[in-house]
Amino acid sequence: MRYNRRNLILSIIVILFLAFLVGYQLPFYIYKPGGADALNPVVQVDGGHESAGDMHLVTVRGGQATPLQYLWASFMPHQDIHPLSEIFPEGITQEEYFQAQLQMMESSQEASIVVAYEAANKQIEIEYEGVYVVAVIEGMPAEGILQSGDKILSVDHLSIQQTDELIDYVGEKKAGTTISITIEREGDQITEDITLEAFPELENKVGMGVQLVTDRTVTENPNVEFKSGNIGGPSAGLMFSLEIYDQLTERDITNGLQIAGTGEVDYEGNVGRIGGIDKKVIAADEEGCDVFFAPNENGSENSNFRVATETAKEIGSEMTIVPVDTFEDALEYLEGIEGK
């Protein structure tokens, strides 16, 4: 009886320890290579043309670490461990963070529509509906003054229609400068003064401490629909725009190739830097992609393109890594290659 009781206690301890290893969440976040899914099922243009090849949306997988995952990631190349506080800024919940990521994905989709439709000479109209507060960072000047959902009408009596207008205006100010901001909240207009402060973790950058989104109404003809699910962030913009353009035009710009890439695209077609480029190269290579577009950042020393090239060489990938600064760069490359 004593022997069985000892075995029972030992078994319980082992079970609890294993449960701790696989289930307890540590205050760390792990990023690792995700997937490289074809965009045909995700982006659908009414009456769109089919292609022999595919454009691919490349993702990074992330999640809060368990002890077992933490140990595994410690020994695995291209798996990054970050303190949870670096991923979710103080004062912003995980739910607010993920909602902000989804908002950025929607903005990225809108920008990709504009870029692709204008390049394809298709009908498109843009109406600006205003700038909204997505989240307020705890401990920063906007806390207690602005709220999620506030519509920003003007700053220092200057009308605001896009987030960049507000960001650029505030970015020219110094810490300690007081600005007057007018908002709309539940049908009422409110004007408040906010004194700008430097961000604790961002050198030489001042602000109010808010996350913003521009609300636009984009009307296109023919219609396009996205089915991106819970994928967030802005980094799919370039590939969205290429996929939309490919469906809008008769010529098959895939040339039968499997084409991946990444990069945030703005409404002028400029391609911006993104995070996790090494992981996205790995994901695209594992999917068997032929071409990978990477932000060139005008040839900067530590550009996404340079990191992507180094990663491809490290893993022995045969993908062609192509530097791009604009949507037009990617399009010109595709129009100049011969298909398989």
Buried (B, 14 or more C-beta within 10 A) or exposed (E): EEEEEEEEEEEEEEEEEEEEBEEEEBEBBBBBBBBBBBBBEBBBBEEBEEBEBBBBBBBBBBEBBBBBBBEBBEEBEBBBBEEBEEBBBEBBEEEBBEBBBBBBBBBBBBBBBBBBBBBBEBEBEEEEEBBBBBBBBEEBBBBEBBBBEBBBBBBEEEEBBBBBBBEEBBEEBEBEEEBEBBBBEEEEEBEBEBEBBBBEEEEEEBBBBBBBBBBBEBEBEEEBEBEBEEBBBBBBBBBBBBBBBBBBBEEBBBBEBBBBBBBBBBBEBBBBBBBBBBBBBBBBBEBEBBBBBBBBBEEEEEBBBBBBBBBBEEBEBEBBBBBBBBBBBBBEBBEEBEEE
